[in-house]
């Protein structure tokens, strides 16, 4: 969970939290392909309805992506992740083109909340077992 990762980074105080961004990836059809995912098979992409990764923009140094679902290194250099996991939109059908929204990690921690309703089907049943920790709530 990227929210928990942001909270961990804040508690460690090793890097300024202002260098981190929660990156939401989705599109209007809620079908975005990502490669090099743990749940993938071979070189086939995993098609997510949405995906959240963490971007570390370090001044003067290499930028990194933290993706909790990738088989790539953790953290992964941004240039490697973008080539290996994103591939090029040019090679994708338009319905799979991704939209990205970046939120500064400090704002993400203050404002994000989830009741996990997106994890349930139309009948209110869990699509997969929910995480063991409580839902994320804002103060």
N, C-alpha and C positions, 0 to 999 in steps of 0.2 A: 504494500500500500504506500503510495507516494506521499500521502499526508503524514503517515507515521515516519517515513524516511526524513521528511522535512523537519518534523518534531525532534527526531534523533540528532540531526545536524545542528539544530538550534541548541539542544542541550549539551552537545560536545564543545561548542564554541571554538572549533578549529578553523572554520572558514566563516567569513561574513555571510549571513543569510541572504543579504541583498544580491549576492552573486548567483543565487539559485532561482529557477523558474519551474513551476509545474506546467507541463506542456500537454494540453488536451488535443487529441487527434481524433477526428471523426469526419463525417460528411452528411449531407442531407438524407442519403439513403441508409446511413448507419452501417456502412460496409467498407471497411478500410483494410487493405492487405498490408501485412508486415512480414518480412522474412526473418529468418534466424530466431524463431521463437521456440521456446521449450515444448510447446504443444504441437509444433509443426512436424512434418515428415519430410526428410530429405531437404530438397531445395524448394519445396512448395510453401507458399505463404499461408499464414493464418489470417483469416478474415475476421476482424473484430468489429463490434458495433461501435466501440470507442476504445481508446487506449490512452493511458496517462503515463508519461515518463518525466524524469527530472533532468533539467539542463543546468550544468554548472558553467557559467561564463566567468572565467578567471581572467583578471586584468593582466595582460602581458604573457599569459601562459596558454596552454592548449585547453580547449573547451571539452567537457565530458558529458556523456549521457548516462544516466542511471535508469536502466530498464529492468525491472524485477522479473520479467518474463523472457528475457533473451538468453541465447546460448553464447552470445558474444561476451567479451570481458566485462566485468563489473567493477568500476565504471568503465565505459568504452569511449575512446577518443571520438569526438563528434564526427570527424571526417570519415572514420571507419564505419561508424553506426549509420550515417546517412547513406553511404554507398551500399552497405550490406543489408540493412534492415528496411530502408525506405525504397531503394531502387529509384528509378525515374518515373515521374508521372507521365512522361511522353510515351512510355511503353504500356501504360494502363488504359483500359477502357474508361471513358469519362465518368461513368458511374462510380468508379473506384478512386477518383481523384480525392486527395485528402485536404481537409481544412484543419488549420492549426490555430489554437488559441493559447497564448502564454500568459501566466499569472505569476507575479512575483511571489516567492515562497512565503515571505512574511505575511502578505495579504491572503494567500491561500490558507495559511494556518488560522488566521483571524476570522475568515468569512465562509469557509467551506463546511458544509454539513451534509450528511447522507442518512436517509432512513432505510436505505437498501431496497427500496421499492423497485428499482431497475433490475434487481436480481430475481424478481418473481415473474412467473408467467401470468397469463390473463386470468387464471383461476386463483391467483394468490399463492401458488405453491413455489417453493424455491427451485430455481433451475439447476443450481449447484448448492451444496451446503454453504451457509454464510460463514464468514470468518468468526473465530472464537472470541475476539475482542468486541467490546460494545460499539454501537454506532457512533460515528463522529458527530459531535454537536458543537456549535459555537457557544460562547459564553453569554 
